[in-house]
Amino acid sequence: MNDTHSVKRNIIEMIPCDSPFAEAYLHKLDQQSVLQQAIDAGIADADAGRLTSLATVKAKWTSR
């Protein structure tokens, strides 16, 4: 997480904050950070043994 803040700080220093490119890039970084946090949480759950059975997943998807 600190790496993301460091990258943002560097981008803000290099690109003017009012630049649409900088705003779009920072927004994309935020989205990637949220995605990475979700992935990390899923890996932590799997490591802790909190898994969902394949049958449960199949039942959920076939019920849609």
N, C-alpha and C positions, 0 to 999 in steps of 0.2 A: 504494500500500500504506500509506503514511503517513496518507493521508486516512482509511482504514478505521480505523486505530488512534486517530486523533483523534476520529472519530465515536463509537467505542466508549467512549472516555474521557468524552466529553460525555454519552452516554447513562447511563453508570454514575453520573456526578455528579448527573444529573437524576432518575433512577429508582432506588429502593433495589435493591441487588443481589439481595436475596432475593425480589424480585418475579418471579413466574412470567412476566409480560409481558416484563420486561427480559431474562430468560434466553432466552425464545423469540425475541425480537427480535435479540439478539446472535448466537444460533445461525443465524438467517436471514442476518444480515450475513456470517457466516463462509462460509455456503454460496454467497452471491453473490460473495464475494471469490474463492473457488476457481473458480467458473464464469468470472469475468472473467479470471482468470489463464489458464485454458484457452483462452478466446477470443483473448487477447493472444498466446499461444504459437502458435495456429493462424494468426493474421494474420502473425506474424513468419516462420513457415515459408513461407507463401504469398509474402511479399515476397522471401524468399531463394530462391524457385523450387522449393521442396520441395513439389510437388503430386502428387496421386494422379490418375491418368487416370480418365475417366468409365467406361471399359470395365472397369477394375479394380474400381471401386466397384459397378457393376452386377453383375459376376460374384460379388462377395462377398455382395450382397443376394439374388441369385437362388439362391445355394447354400444358403440357410438353410431 
